[in-house]
Amino acid sequence: MKVFDNKRGLSNFLNSLESQKLSLGFVPTMGALHQGHLGLVKRAVKENDFTIVSIYVNPTQFDNKLDLFKYPKNVDQDISLLNKLDFHNLIIFLPTDIEIYSGNFIKEKFDFRGIDNKMEGKYRPGHFDGVATIIKKLFEIVKPNKAYFGEKDYQQLIIVKKLVNILGMPISIVGCSTHRDDNGLALSSRNKRLTTFERSYASKIYKILLSTKELFQRQELSEIKSWVKDQFSKDPIIDLEYFEIANNSTLKSTLIINQSTKYRAFIAVHLNNVRLIDNIALN
């Protein structure tokens, strides 16, 4: 396993791979790694000659400075977890702010045709411009053949696919299934800020999504939305931020079911100041 903390060293190594025409997978992360991240890494390693895992907490995608400050960080632990995978063809990239932004934290503007203004974008203005800015920078450095993203951040996955089309980059974006705790809670770096009790209690989120999938087969969408809101209206711990049922591809919210269209349910909540998101395919 090789570790690089600067673009020059990484680029020199990658140039040697390119000359040998070896395939390169890429898993961009913000650290605080968990089994969900490791699942992405394992798939990338299986499908490519070499795989790069980047660990960088990107400041331009945080609309809340306090959230950035509280974001869990433990690079030594992250490296240890990756090292235990014992993959000889794994590369870790640990860039600094200077390496990425040269001290100038400006996010680019992108035209995602409104997809970036829904759900996460609506409640976190500018978030996806920040995400796209860092992904663009990392793609330009790494130049992977394939990049791997979890479906837990499904809207982000769609945004990244749009970004590659906009930029005309020859990169395949691979979506991977959400990894969950035994109780159904979607794995997230932010889960580390929850107490044991809170992680257990948060299983309610996935249970609601599973019920939504069942109700989707026999109830009007307006009734389902009302039911979900009722489940959280008097909850002493979880505050519902949004719940949407949207087109799987366009992410447009809908109240009318078209049998030829695929839909997903999306949810965001706050549990004692920790923000959690999840989603589920409905059909």
TAVEN-V953913 format. One record per run of one state. SS is the DSSP state (h for helix, s for strand, l for the rest). FROM is the first residue (numbers start at 1). LEN is the number of residues. If there is no record, write none. Layout:
SS/FROM/LEN + SS/FROM/LEN
This chain:
l/1/1 + s/2/3 + l/5/2 + h/7/13 + l/20/4 + s/24/6 + l/30/5 + h/35/13 + l/48/2 + s/50/6 + l/56/3 + h/59/3 + l/62/3 + h/65/6 + l/71/4 + h/75/10 + l/85/5 + s/90/4 + l/94/3 + h/97/5 + l/102/13 + h/115/3 + l/118/2 + h/120/4 + l/124/3 + h/127/16 + l/143/3 + s/146/5 + h/151/17 + l/168/4 + s/172/5 + l/177/3 + s/180/1 + l/181/5 + s/186/1 + l/187/2 + h/189/5 + l/194/2 + h/196/6 + l/202/1 + h/203/13 + l/216/5 + h/221/13 + l/234/4 + s/238/10 + l/248/5 + s/253/1 + l/254/9 + s/263/9 + l/272/2 + s/274/8 + l/282/2
